[in-house]
Structures are given as structure tokens and as C-alpha cells.
Amino acid sequence: MSEEIVSTEETKGLFGRIAMFYRQVISELSKVVWPTRNQLTTYTAVVLVFVGFVILVVSIFDLILTKITFWIFG
């Protein structure tokens, strides 16, 4: 069976392979379950809140380490 696939791919030209690639891409994209507008808004808000929280935690940690460094090294 793998010999059939190789032989049919070898007989197709460059444009045939490109066309087959795009047909496969469109076929795979049709299988994707796209989120609704409400889900997308919710997911975006959750990501932004989480990123903001991580920025806050890292900033506080950086401030503490900066204070410790200046306390130790003057």
C-alpha cells in the first residue's frame, strides 16, 4: 500500500502536489470546532486576567529581589 502512495505522489507534478496539499488543509479546517463569539470573549478575558496576574507576581518578586540586592551590595 505504501508503494501505491509513493508511486501516485511521484507521478503528480509540483502543482498537483500543491493543490492536493491545499485540499487537505481545507478538509482538516472543516473538522475544527470553532468557538462561538461568547466563548472567544470569555477565553480572551480569562487569558488577559491570568497574564495580568502573572505580570503582577513577577513584578512583586522582582521588586523584592531588587530591594534585597541593594540591601546586600549597598
N, CA, C and O atoms as a CHARMM CRD file, in Angstrom:
* protein
*
  296
    1    1 MET  N      0.82100  -1.18200   0.00000 PROA 1      0.00000
    2    1 MET  CA     0.00000   0.00000   0.00000 PROA 1      0.00000
    3    1 MET  C      0.87100   1.25400   0.00000 PROA 1      0.00000
    4    1 MET  O      0.54900   2.22700  -0.68200 PROA 1      0.00000
    5    2 SER  N      1.96500   1.24500   0.75100 PROA 2      0.00000
    6    2 SER  CA     2.82700   2.41500   0.76500 PROA 2      0.00000
    7    2 SER  C      3.47400   2.62800  -0.60200 PROA 2      0.00000
    8    2 SER  O      3.79000   3.76200  -0.96500 PROA 2      0.00000
    9    3 GLU  N      3.67800   1.53700  -1.37400 PROA 3      0.00000
   10    3 GLU  CA     4.23900   1.68100  -2.70400 PROA 3      0.00000
   11    3 GLU  C      3.26700   2.42300  -3.62100 PROA 3      0.00000
   12    3 GLU  O      3.68600   3.18800  -4.48900 PROA 3      0.00000
   13    4 GLU  N      1.93900   2.18600  -3.42100 PROA 4      0.00000
   14    4 GLU  CA     0.95000   2.88300  -4.23000 PROA 4      0.00000
   15    4 GLU  C      0.98700   4.37200  -3.95400 PROA 4      0.00000
   16    4 GLU  O      0.92800   5.18300  -4.87800 PROA 4      0.00000
   17    5 ILE  N      1.08700   4.73700  -2.67400 PROA 5      0.00000
   18    5 ILE  CA     1.10100   6.14900  -2.29700 PROA 5      0.00000
   19    5 ILE  C      2.32900   6.82900  -2.88900 PROA 5      0.00000
   20    5 ILE  O      2.23100   7.92800  -3.43600 PROA 5      0.00000
   21    6 VAL  N      3.47300   6.18400  -2.78100 PROA 6      0.00000
   22    6 VAL  CA     4.69800   6.77200  -3.30500 PROA 6      0.00000
   23    6 VAL  C      4.60400   6.92200  -4.81100 PROA 6      0.00000
   24    6 VAL  O      4.99600   7.95500  -5.35200 PROA 6      0.00000
   25    7 SER  N      4.08900   5.90600  -5.50000 PROA 7      0.00000
   26    7 SER  CA     4.04300   5.96500  -6.95500 PROA 7      0.00000
   27    7 SER  C      3.05100   7.02100  -7.42900 PROA 7      0.00000
   28    7 SER  O      3.31300   7.68400  -8.43200 PROA 7      0.00000
   29    8 THR  N      1.91900   7.20300  -6.74400 PROA 8      0.00000
   30    8 THR  CA     0.97100   8.23100  -7.17200 PROA 8      0.00000
   31    8 THR  C      1.50700   9.61900  -6.86000 PROA 8      0.00000
   32    8 THR  O      1.24600  10.55400  -7.61600 PROA 8      0.00000
   33    9 GLU  N      2.24500   9.78100  -5.77600 PROA 9      0.00000
   34    9 GLU  CA     2.82400  11.08600  -5.46500 PROA 9      0.00000
   35    9 GLU  C      3.93800  11.42400  -6.45100 PROA 9      0.00000
   36    9 GLU  O      4.12900  12.58900  -6.80100 PROA 9      0.00000
   37   10 GLU  N      4.66500  10.41700  -6.89200 PROA 10     0.00000
   38   10 GLU  CA     5.75200  10.67300  -7.83300 PROA 10     0.00000
   39   10 GLU  C      5.21200  11.07300  -9.20200 PROA 10     0.00000
   40   10 GLU  O      5.84600  11.85200  -9.91400 PROA 10     0.00000
   41   11 THR  N      4.04200  10.54600  -9.57800 PROA 11     0.00000
   42   11 THR  CA     3.51300  10.85300 -10.89900 PROA 11     0.00000
   43   11 THR  C      2.87700  12.22900 -10.95000 PROA 11     0.00000
   44   11 THR  O      2.76700  12.80400 -12.03300 PROA 11     0.00000
   45   12 LYS  N      2.45200  12.78100  -9.81500 PROA 12     0.00000
   46   12 LYS  CA     1.87600  14.12400  -9.80000 PROA 12     0.00000
   47   12 LYS  C      2.98500  15.14800  -9.93700 PROA 12     0.00000
   48   12 LYS  O      4.09200  14.96400  -9.43100 PROA 12     0.00000
   49   13 GLY  N      2.67200  16.21200 -10.62200 PROA 13     0.00000
   50   13 GLY  CA     3.64200  17.28100 -10.77200 PROA 13     0.00000
   51   13 GLY  C      3.63900  18.17400  -9.53900 PROA 13     0.00000
   52   13 GLY  O      2.92600  17.92300  -8.56700 PROA 13     0.00000
   53   14 LEU  N      4.44100  19.20700  -9.60500 PROA 14     0.00000
   54   14 LEU  CA     4.56200  20.14500  -8.48900 PROA 14     0.00000
   55   14 LEU  C      3.22300  20.80100  -8.18400 PROA 14     0.00000
   56   14 LEU  O      2.82600  20.88400  -7.02200 PROA 14     0.00000
   57   15 PHE  N      2.52200  21.26800  -9.21600 PROA 15     0.00000
   58   15 PHE  CA     1.24900  21.94800  -8.99000 PROA 15     0.00000
   59   15 PHE  C      0.17800  20.98800  -8.48000 PROA 15     0.00000
   60   15 PHE  O     -0.69900  21.38400  -7.71200 PROA 15     0.00000
   61   16 GLY  N      0.24600  19.74000  -8.90100 PROA 16     0.00000
   62   16 GLY  CA    -0.69400  18.73900  -8.40900 PROA 16     0.00000
   63   16 GLY  C     -0.50400  18.47800  -6.92800 PROA 16     0.00000
   64   16 GLY  O     -1.47000  18.32600  -6.18200 PROA 16     0.00000
   65   17 ARG  N      0.76100  18.42800  -6.50900 PROA 17     0.00000
   66   17 ARG  CA     1.03800  18.21400  -5.08000 PROA 17     0.00000
   67   17 ARG  C      0.62200  19.42400  -4.26100 PROA 17     0.00000
   68   17 ARG  O      0.10300  19.27600  -3.15400 PROA 17     0.00000
   69   18 ILE  N      0.84600  20.62400  -4.79600 PROA 18     0.00000
   70   18 ILE  CA     0.43100  21.83900  -4.08200 PROA 18     0.00000
   71   18 ILE  C     -1.08700  21.87900  -3.95800 PROA 18     0.00000
   72   18 ILE  O     -1.61000  22.20800  -2.89300 PROA 18     0.00000
   73   19 ALA  N     -1.79800  21.55000  -5.02500 PROA 19     0.00000
   74   19 ALA  CA    -3.25800  21.53300  -4.99400 PROA 19     0.00000
   75   19 ALA  C     -3.76500  20.50200  -3.98800 PROA 19     0.00000
   76   19 ALA  O     -4.71000  20.76800  -3.24600 PROA 19     0.00000
   77   20 MET  N     -3.13600  19.32400  -3.96500 PROA 20     0.00000
   78   20 MET  CA    -3.54900  18.29600  -3.00900 PROA 20     0.00000
   79   20 MET  C     -3.30300  18.77300  -1.57900 PROA 20     0.00000
   80   20 MET  O     -4.12300  18.51600  -0.69700 PROA 20     0.00000
   81   21 PHE  N     -2.19900  19.45700  -1.33900 PROA 21     0.00000
   82   21 PHE  CA    -1.89900  19.99000  -0.00800 PROA 21     0.00000
   83   21 PHE  C     -2.99500  20.94800   0.43500 PROA 21     0.00000
   84   21 PHE  O     -3.48800  20.84400   1.55800 PROA 21     0.00000
   85   22 TYR  N     -3.38400  21.87700  -0.43000 PROA 22     0.00000
   86   22 TYR  CA    -4.42000  22.84600  -0.06300 PROA 22     0.00000
   87   22 TYR  C     -5.77300  22.18000   0.12600 PROA 22     0.00000
   88   22 TYR  O     -6.54100  22.59900   0.99200 PROA 22     0.00000
   89   23 ARG  N     -6.08800  21.15400  -0.66000 PROA 23     0.00000
   90   23 ARG  CA    -7.33900  20.41900  -0.44500 PROA 23     0.00000
   91   23 ARG  C     -7.33000  19.73100   0.91400 PROA 23     0.00000
   92   23 ARG  O     -8.35000  19.70800   1.60300 PROA 23     0.00000
   93   24 GLN  N     -6.18800  19.17100   1.30600 PROA 24     0.00000
   94   24 GLN  CA    -6.09300  18.52000   2.60500 PROA 24     0.00000
   95   24 GLN  C     -6.20000  19.53200   3.74200 PROA 24     0.00000
   96   24 GLN  O     -6.82100  19.24600   4.76600 PROA 24     0.00000
   97   25 VAL  N     -5.60200  20.71300   3.57400 PROA 25     0.00000
   98   25 VAL  CA    -5.69100  21.76000   4.58600 PROA 25     0.00000
   99   25 VAL  C     -7.14200  22.18500   4.77300 PROA 25     0.00000
  100   25 VAL  O     -7.60900  22.30200   5.90700 PROA 25     0.00000
  101   26 ILE  N     -7.85700  22.41800   3.68400 PROA 26     0.00000
  102   26 ILE  CA    -9.26200  22.82100   3.76800 PROA 26     0.00000
  103   26 ILE  C    -10.09400  21.71700   4.40500 PROA 26     0.00000
  104   26 ILE  O    -11.00800  21.99300   5.18300 PROA 26     0.00000
  105   27 SER  N     -9.78300  20.47800   4.08000 PROA 27     0.00000
  106   27 SER  CA   -10.50400  19.34700   4.67000 PROA 27     0.00000
  107   27 SER  C    -10.29200  19.29400   6.18000 PROA 27     0.00000
  108   27 SER  O    -11.23900  19.06100   6.93200 PROA 27     0.00000
  109   28 GLU  N     -9.05800  19.50900   6.62600 PROA 28     0.00000
  110   28 GLU  CA    -8.77600  19.49200   8.06700 PROA 28     0.00000
  111   28 GLU  C     -9.41400  20.68000   8.77600 PROA 28     0.00000
  112   28 GLU  O     -9.90300  20.54200   9.89700 PROA 28     0.00000
  113   29 LEU  N     -9.41300  21.84200   8.13400 PROA 29     0.00000
  114   29 LEU  CA   -10.02400  23.02300   8.75400 PROA 29     0.00000
  115   29 LEU  C    -11.53500  22.85700   8.89700 PROA 29     0.00000
  116   29 LEU  O    -12.13400  23.42900   9.80700 PROA 29     0.00000
  117   30 SER  N    -12.15200  22.08600   8.01400 PROA 30     0.00000
  118   30 SER  CA   -13.58900  21.86800   8.14000 PROA 30     0.00000
  119   30 SER  C    -13.92100  20.99400   9.33900 PROA 30     0.00000
  120   30 SER  O    -15.06500  20.98900   9.79400 PROA 30     0.00000
  121   31 LYS  N    -12.95000  20.25500   9.86300 PROA 31     0.00000
  122   31 LYS  CA   -13.16400  19.39100  11.03200 PROA 31     0.00000
  123   31 LYS  C    -13.00500  20.14500  12.34900 PROA 31     0.00000
  124   31 LYS  O    -13.37100  19.62900  13.40600 PROA 31     0.00000
  125   32 VAL  N    -12.46200  21.36300  12.29300 PROA 32     0.00000
  126   32 VAL  CA   -12.20500  22.13200  13.50700 PROA 32     0.00000
  127   32 VAL  C    -13.52200  22.62800  14.08500 PROA 32     0.00000
  128   32 VAL  O    -14.39100  23.10800  13.35700 PROA 32     0.00000
  129   33 VAL  N    -13.66000  22.50600  15.41400 PROA 33     0.00000
  130   33 VAL  CA   -14.82200  23.04900  16.09800 PROA 33     0.00000
  131   33 VAL  C    -14.45200  24.46000  16.53400 PROA 33     0.00000
  132   33 VAL  O    -13.67200  24.64300  17.46800 PROA 33     0.00000
  133   34 TRP  N    -15.02200  25.47000  15.84400 PROA 34     0.00000
  134   34 TRP  CA   -14.68400  26.85900  16.11800 PROA 34     0.00000
  135   34 TRP  C    -15.50100  27.36300  17.29400 PROA 34     0.00000
  136   34 TRP  O    -16.68500  27.04600  17.40000 PROA 34     0.00000
  137   35 PRO  N    -14.88400  28.15400  18.19200 PROA 35     0.00000
  138   35 PRO  CA   -15.64200  28.67800  19.34100 PROA 35     0.00000
  139   35 PRO  C    -16.63300  29.75100  18.89800 PROA 35     0.00000
  140   35 PRO  O    -16.44400  30.41800  17.88100 PROA 35     0.00000
  141   36 THR  N    -17.69400  29.89900  19.68900 PROA 36     0.00000
  142   36 THR  CA   -18.65600  30.95800  19.41400 PROA 36     0.00000
  143   36 THR  C    -18.04900  32.29600  19.85800 PROA 36     0.00000
  144   36 THR  O    -17.00600  32.33000  20.51100 PROA 36     0.00000
  145   37 ARG  N    -18.71100  33.37800  19.49700 PROA 37     0.00000
  146   37 ARG  CA   -18.21300  34.70400  19.87600 PROA 37     0.00000
  147   37 ARG  C    -18.18100  34.84200  21.40000 PROA 37     0.00000
  148   37 ARG  O    -17.24800  35.42600  21.95200 PROA 37     0.00000
  149   38 ASN  N    -19.19800  34.30500  22.07700 PROA 38     0.00000
  150   38 ASN  CA   -19.25600  34.38400  23.53600 PROA 38     0.00000
  151   38 ASN  C    -18.10700  33.59200  24.17100 PROA 38     0.00000
  152   38 ASN  O    -17.46300  34.07400  25.10300 PROA 38     0.00000
  153   39 GLN  N    -17.85100  32.39000  23.67400 PROA 39     0.00000
  154   39 GLN  CA   -16.74200  31.58700  24.19000 PROA 39     0.00000
  155   39 GLN  C    -15.41100  32.28200  23.94200 PROA 39     0.00000
  156   39 GLN  O    -14.54600  32.29600  24.81700 PROA 39     0.00000
  157   40 LEU  N    -15.24200  32.85600  22.76100 PROA 40     0.00000
  158   40 LEU  CA   -13.99500  33.53200  22.42000 PROA 40     0.00000
  159   40 LEU  C    -13.76400  34.72900  23.33700 PROA 40     0.00000
  160   40 LEU  O    -12.64000  34.95700  23.78400 PROA 40     0.00000
  161   41 THR  N    -14.81700  35.49400  23.62100 PROA 41     0.00000
  162   41 THR  CA   -14.70700  36.63200  24.53500 PROA 41     0.00000
  163   41 THR  C    -14.33400  36.16100  25.93600 PROA 41     0.00000
  164   41 THR  O    -13.47800  36.76000  26.58700 PROA 41     0.00000
  165   42 THR  N    -14.96800  35.09900  26.39600 PROA 42     0.00000
  166   42 THR  CA   -14.67500  34.56100  27.72400 PROA 42     0.00000
  167   42 THR  C    -13.23500  34.06300  27.80200 PROA 42     0.00000
  168   42 THR  O    -12.52400  34.37500  28.75700 PROA 42     0.00000
  169   43 TYR  N    -12.80300  33.29800  26.81500 PROA 43     0.00000
  170   43 TYR  CA   -11.43600  32.77300  26.81400 PROA 43     0.00000
  171   43 TYR  C    -10.41100  33.90000  26.77300 PROA 43     0.00000
  172   43 TYR  O     -9.38800  33.83800  27.45600 PROA 43     0.00000
  173   44 THR  N    -10.68400  34.93100  25.97400 PROA 44     0.00000
  174   44 THR  CA    -9.76600  36.06500  25.87900 PROA 44     0.00000
  175   44 THR  C     -9.66100  36.78500  27.21500 PROA 44     0.00000
  176   44 THR  O     -8.56900  37.15200  27.64800 PROA 44     0.00000
  177   45 ALA  N    -10.80400  36.98600  27.86700 PROA 45     0.00000
  178   45 ALA  CA   -10.80100  37.65600  29.17500 PROA 45     0.00000
  179   45 ALA  C    -10.02700  36.84300  30.20500 PROA 45     0.00000
  180   45 ALA  O     -9.26000  37.40100  30.98900 PROA 45     0.00000
  181   46 VAL  N    -10.22500  35.53800  30.20600 PROA 46     0.00000
  182   46 VAL  CA    -9.51200  34.67400  31.15700 PROA 46     0.00000
  183   46 VAL  C     -8.01100  34.75700  30.91900 PROA 46     0.00000
  184   46 VAL  O     -7.24000  34.85900  31.87400 PROA 46     0.00000
  185   47 VAL  N     -7.58900  34.71500  29.66700 PROA 47     0.00000
  186   47 VAL  CA    -6.15800  34.78400  29.35100 PROA 47     0.00000
  187   47 VAL  C     -5.58300  36.12900  29.77900 PROA 47     0.00000
  188   47 VAL  O     -4.50200  36.17600  30.36600 PROA 47     0.00000
  189   48 LEU  N     -6.28600  37.22200  29.49600 PROA 48     0.00000
  190   48 LEU  CA    -5.78300  38.54100  29.87300 PROA 48     0.00000
  191   48 LEU  C     -5.68400  38.70500  31.38700 PROA 48     0.00000
  192   48 LEU  O     -4.71600  39.28300  31.88200 PROA 48     0.00000
  193   49 VAL  N     -6.67000  38.20700  32.12400 PROA 49     0.00000
  194   49 VAL  CA    -6.62100  38.27200  33.59800 PROA 49     0.00000
  195   49 VAL  C     -5.45000  37.44000  34.10900 PROA 49     0.00000
  196   49 VAL  O     -4.71400  37.88200  34.99100 PROA 49     0.00000
  197   50 PHE  N     -5.27300  36.24500  33.56700 PROA 50     0.00000
  198   50 PHE  CA    -4.17700  35.39000  34.00800 PROA 50     0.00000
  199   50 PHE  C     -2.82200  36.02600  33.70100 PROA 50     0.00000
  200   50 PHE  O     -1.92700  36.00100  34.54600 PROA 50     0.00000
  201   51 VAL  N     -2.66100  36.58600  32.52100 PROA 51     0.00000
  202   51 VAL  CA    -1.39800  37.24100  32.15600 PROA 51     0.00000
  203   51 VAL  C     -1.14900  38.43200  33.07000 PROA 51     0.00000
  204   51 VAL  O     -0.01700  38.65300  33.50300 PROA 51     0.00000
  205   52 GLY  N     -2.19000  39.20200  33.36900 PROA 52     0.00000
  206   52 GLY  CA    -2.05000  40.32100  34.29600 PROA 52     0.00000
  207   52 GLY  C     -1.62500  39.86400  35.67500 PROA 52     0.00000
  208   52 GLY  O     -0.78900  40.50400  36.31300 PROA 52     0.00000
  209   53 PHE  N     -2.19800  38.75000  36.14600 PROA 53     0.00000
  210   53 PHE  CA    -1.82200  38.19800  37.45100 PROA 53     0.00000
  211   53 PHE  C     -0.36400  37.75600  37.45600 PROA 53     0.00000
  212   53 PHE  O      0.36400  38.03300  38.41000 PROA 53     0.00000
  213   54 VAL  N      0.06400  37.07800  36.41100 PROA 54     0.00000
  214   54 VAL  CA     1.45700  36.61900  36.33400 PROA 54     0.00000
  215   54 VAL  C      2.40300  37.82000  36.28200 PROA 54     0.00000
  216   54 VAL  O      3.45700  37.79900  36.91800 PROA 54     0.00000
  217   55 ILE  N      2.04500  38.85500  35.54000 PROA 55     0.00000
  218   55 ILE  CA     2.87700  40.06300  35.49600 PROA 55     0.00000
  219   55 ILE  C      2.98700  40.67400  36.88200 PROA 55     0.00000
  220   55 ILE  O      4.07100  41.09900  37.28400 PROA 55     0.00000
  221   56 LEU  N      1.87800  40.72700  37.62200 PROA 56     0.00000
  222   56 LEU  CA     1.88400  41.27500  38.97300 PROA 56     0.00000
  223   56 LEU  C      2.79500  40.45900  39.89400 PROA 56     0.00000
  224   56 LEU  O      3.59200  41.02800  40.63900 PROA 56     0.00000
  225   57 VAL  N      2.68100  39.13900  39.84600 PROA 57     0.00000
  226   57 VAL  CA     3.50500  38.27200  40.70300 PROA 57     0.00000
  227   57 VAL  C      4.98100  38.43100  40.35600 PROA 57     0.00000
  228   57 VAL  O      5.81300  38.55200  41.25500 PROA 57     0.00000
  229   58 VAL  N      5.31700  38.43300  39.07500 PROA 58     0.00000
  230   58 VAL  CA     6.71600  38.56400  38.66900 PROA 58     0.00000
  231   58 VAL  C      7.25300  39.94500  39.05000 PROA 58     0.00000
  232   58 VAL  O      8.40500  40.06700  39.46600 PROA 58     0.00000
  233   59 SER  N      6.43400  40.97600  38.91300 PROA 59     0.00000
  234   59 SER  CA     6.87500  42.32700  39.28300 PROA 59     0.00000
  235   59 SER  C      7.14900  42.43700  40.77600 PROA 59     0.00000
  236   59 SER  O      8.14200  43.04100  41.18100 PROA 59     0.00000
  237   60 ILE  N      6.28000  41.86200  41.59300 PROA 60     0.00000
  238   60 ILE  CA     6.50000  41.88200  43.04600 PROA 60     0.00000
  239   60 ILE  C      7.75900  41.10600  43.39600 PROA 60     0.00000
  240   60 ILE  O      8.56200  41.56100  44.21100 PROA 60     0.00000
  241   61 PHE  N      7.93900  39.94300  42.79000 PROA 61     0.00000
  242   61 PHE  CA     9.13300  39.13600  43.03600 PROA 61     0.00000
  243   61 PHE  C     10.39100  39.90100  42.62700 PROA 61     0.00000
  244   61 PHE  O     11.39800  39.86300  43.33300 PROA 61     0.00000
  245   62 ASP  N     10.33300  40.59500  41.48800 PROA 62     0.00000
  246   62 ASP  CA    11.46300  41.38900  41.01700 PROA 62     0.00000
  247   62 ASP  C     11.74800  42.53900  41.97700 PROA 62     0.00000
  248   62 ASP  O     12.91000  42.81900  42.27200 PROA 62     0.00000
  249   63 LEU  N     10.71000  43.20700  42.46700 PROA 63     0.00000
  250   63 LEU  CA    10.88500  44.30000  43.41500 PROA 63     0.00000
  251   63 LEU  C     11.54600  43.80500  44.70500 PROA 63     0.00000
  252   63 LEU  O     12.44600  44.45700  45.23500 PROA 63     0.00000
  253   64 ILE  N     11.10200  42.66600  45.20000 PROA 64     0.00000
  254   64 ILE  CA    11.68600  42.09700  46.42100 PROA 64     0.00000
  255   64 ILE  C     13.15400  41.75000  46.19600 PROA 64     0.00000
  256   64 ILE  O     14.00000  42.07100  47.03100 PROA 64     0.00000
  257   65 LEU  N     13.46600  41.09500  45.07200 PROA 65     0.00000
  258   65 LEU  CA    14.85900  40.74000  44.79700 PROA 65     0.00000
  259   65 LEU  C     15.72800  41.98600  44.60600 PROA 65     0.00000
  260   65 LEU  O     16.89400  41.99600  45.00200 PROA 65     0.00000
  261   66 THR  N     15.16700  43.02900  44.00500 PROA 66     0.00000
  262   66 THR  CA    15.91400  44.28000  43.83600 PROA 66     0.00000
  263   66 THR  C     16.23400  44.90100  45.18900 PROA 66     0.00000
  264   66 THR  O     17.36100  45.34100  45.41800 PROA 66     0.00000
  265   67 LYS  N     15.25500  44.94100  46.08400 PROA 67     0.00000
  266   67 LYS  CA    15.47200  45.50100  47.42500 PROA 67     0.00000
  267   67 LYS  C     16.52800  44.69500  48.18100 PROA 67     0.00000
  268   67 LYS  O     17.39200  45.27100  48.84100 PROA 67     0.00000
  269   68 ILE  N     16.46100  43.37300  48.08700 PROA 68     0.00000
  270   68 ILE  CA    17.44300  42.51200  48.76400 PROA 68     0.00000
  271   68 ILE  C     18.82900  42.74700  48.18200 PROA 68     0.00000
  272   68 ILE  O     19.80400  42.84000  48.92700 PROA 68     0.00000
  273   69 THR  N     18.92600  42.84400  46.86800 PROA 69     0.00000
  274   69 THR  CA    20.22000  43.06200  46.21500 PROA 69     0.00000
  275   69 THR  C     20.83400  44.39800  46.62900 PROA 69     0.00000
  276   69 THR  O     22.02400  44.46200  46.93600 PROA 69     0.00000
  277   70 PHE  N     20.03000  45.46800  46.63900 PROA 70     0.00000
  278   70 PHE  CA    20.55000  46.76700  47.05100 PROA 70     0.00000
  279   70 PHE  C     20.89000  46.78800  48.53700 PROA 70     0.00000
  280   70 PHE  O     21.81200  47.49400  48.94600 PROA 70     0.00000
  281   71 TRP  N     20.16200  46.02600  49.35200 PROA 71     0.00000
  282   71 TRP  CA    20.45100  45.95700  50.79500 PROA 71     0.00000
  283   71 TRP  C     21.79300  45.24200  51.01800 PROA 71     0.00000
  284   71 TRP  O     22.58300  45.64200  51.87300 PROA 71     0.00000
  285   72 ILE  N     22.03800  44.17700  50.23300 PROA 72     0.00000
  286   72 ILE  CA    23.28100  43.41700  50.40800 PROA 72     0.00000
  287   72 ILE  C     24.47600  44.18200  49.84400 PROA 72     0.00000
  288   72 ILE  O     25.50700  44.29100  50.50800 PROA 72     0.00000
  289   73 PHE  N     24.35100  44.70600  48.63800 PROA 73     0.00000
  290   73 PHE  CA    25.50600  45.32000  47.96200 PROA 73     0.00000
  291   73 PHE  C     25.56100  46.83600  48.08800 PROA 73     0.00000
  292   73 PHE  O     26.46200  47.47500  47.54400 PROA 73     0.00000
  293   74 GLY  N     24.61600  47.40100  48.79100 PROA 74     0.00000
  294   74 GLY  CA    24.68100  48.83300  49.10300 PROA 74     0.00000
  295   74 GLY  C     24.11900  49.65600  48.03200 PROA 74     0.00000
  296   74 GLY  O     24.09900  50.88100  48.14200 PROA 74     0.00000
